[in-house]
Amino acid sequence: MKILAMEIETEGVKPEQYRPHLKVEARRVWELYQSGAIRELYFRADRSEAVLILECTDGNEAQQILESLPLVQAGLITFDVIPLIPYPGFARLFGE
């Protein structure tokens, strides 16, 4: 199942609070990308927040994976986890 995960920064966190965690965060994201758990990763163009596409069995597994990220463990960010399904609209064109 594809999962859309949108980062939410914790209110009141200052930019310098992220710095000590950024290298280990990047390393963990790289590990998850190499394992196939994270399929795509982006930053929003309008603010400095990550948008991830994960491949998991369900939202619970996605949440567990995201909780392994150092910035999440430090309480600096959380994620809105959104399970996705394939678009069913084409069936209206080709189905009965």
Secondary structure, DSSP 8 states (H G I E B T S, - for coil): -EEEEEEEE-TT--HHHHGGGHHHHHHHHHHHHHHTSEEEEEE-SSSS-EEEEEE-SSHHHHHHHHTTSHHHHTTSEEEEEEE-----TTHHHH--
